[in-house]
């Protein structure tokens, strides 16, 4: 998103929408394993994914660097147990060990100079058996001013994880705010096992 003033409108338009597919798939895997743990939600925005995590019995730390996102959080969750909020950029997050790190189309907004460092911190703070679930913007995405990555780069960064699901999509469509864009998305769920395994 090029105009920072658009964030409030974006949060308003996305408020109340279903949680992201990557999070739903990851939580389904945890449910099969009987795990309800601790999670970070990076780029929490309108808190749709935070809401689902809490409903399923998780403890959540929501992270966003926009004050507007903090206002959305405070409106619904300020007095709710098992959830807190960090107003911070991704490179400034105060980490603790968790079972899940979720980043729904958020890490593209990480400065390119800090991207690999942030990925390393994410991986270091996922407990063994835990997962990363998130969405990246691919190299053909219209927003080329952001941190764009290829599928090969993402799989390389997660080489010590078991990649449980990866999907690459390319579509020409309107954004949430009505901007005509070419969307190149890479969706990923990766489990921390120490194994070097990837889908064919």
Long-range contacts (C-beta under 8 A, 24 or more apart in sequence): 1-143, 1-177, 2-143, 2-145, 4-66, 6-177, 7-66, 7-68, 7-69, 8-68, 9-177, 10-45, 10-176, 10-177, 11-45, 11-46, 11-68, 11-69, 11-72, 12-46, 13-176, 13-177, 14-45, 14-46, 14-48, 14-176, 15-46, 15-47, 15-48, 15-72, 16-46, 16-48, 17-46, 17-48, 18-48, 19-48, 19-49, 19-51, 19-52, 20-48, 20-49, 20-102, 20-104, 20-105, 20-135, 21-187, 22-102, 22-104, 22-133, 22-134, 22-135, 22-165, 22-187, 22-188, 22-189, 23-49, 23-52, 23-53, 23-102, 23-104, 23-133, 24-52, 25-133, 25-165, 25-189, 26-100, 26-102, 26-131, 26-133, 26-189, 27-52, 27-53, 27-56, 29-131, 29-164, 29-189, 29-191, 30-99, 30-100, 30-131, 31-56, 33-129, 35-99, 35-129, 37-98, 37-99, 37-100, 37-127, 37-130, 38-96, 38-97, 38-98, 38-99, 38-100, 39-98, 39-99, 39-100, 39-101, 39-102, 40-93, 40-95, 40-98, 40-100, 40-101, 40-102, 40-122, 40-125, 41-102, 41-103, 41-104, 42-90, 42-93, 42-101, 42-102, 42-103, 42-106, 42-107, 42-134, 43-103, 43-104, 43-105, 43-106, 43-107, 43-109, 44-69, 44-73, 44-85, 45-69, 45-72, 45-104, 46-72, 47-72, 47-73, 47-76, 47-77, 49-102, 49-104, 50-77, 50-83, 51-76, 53-102, 54-80, 54-82, 54-83, 58-82, 58-100, 59-83, 60-84, 61-85, 61-86, 61-96, 61-98, 62-86, 63-88, 63-90, 63-93, 65-89, 65-90, 65-92, 90-114, 90-118, 91-117, 91-118, 93-121, 95-121, 95-124, 95-125, 96-125, 97-125, 97-126, 97-127, 98-125, 98-126, 98-127, 98-130, 99-126, 99-127, 99-129, 99-130, 99-131, 100-126, 100-130, 100-131, 100-132, 100-133, 101-125, 101-126, 101-130, 101-131, 101-132, 101-133, 101-134, 102-132, 102-133, 102-134, 103-132, 103-133, 103-134, 103-135, 104-134, 104-135, 105-134, 105-135, 105-137, 105-185, 106-134, 106-135, 107-134, 107-136, 107-147, 108-136, 108-137, 108-141, 108-143, 108-146, 108-147, 108-148, 109-146, 109-147, 110-147, 111-147, 112-147, 115-147, 115-149, 116-157, 119-157, 123-158, 123-160, 123-161, 123-192, 126-192, 127-192, 128-192, 128-193, 128-194, 129-191, 129-192, 129-193, 130-191, 130-192, 131-164, 131-189, 131-190, 131-191, 131-192, 132-158, 132-161, 132-188, 132-189, 132-190, 132-192, 133-188, 133-189, 133-190, 134-187, 134-188, 135-185, 135-186, 135-187, 135-188, 136-185, 136-186, 136-187, 136-188, 137-184, 137-185, 137-186, 138-168, 138-170, 138-184, 138-185, 138-186, 139-184, 140-170, 140-182, 140-184, 141-181, 141-182, 141-183, 141-184, 141-185, 142-181, 142-182, 142-183, 143-181, 148-184, 149-186, 150-186, 151-186, 154-186, 154-188, 155-198, 158-188, 158-190, 159-196, 159-198, 160-192, 160-194, 160-195, 160-196, 161-190, 161-191, 161-192, 161-193, 161-195, 162-190, 162-191, 162-192, 162-193, 162-195, 162-197, 162-198, 163-188, 163-189, 163-190, 163-197, 163-198, 163-199, 164-189, 164-190, 164-191, 165-189, 165-199, 166-198, 166-199
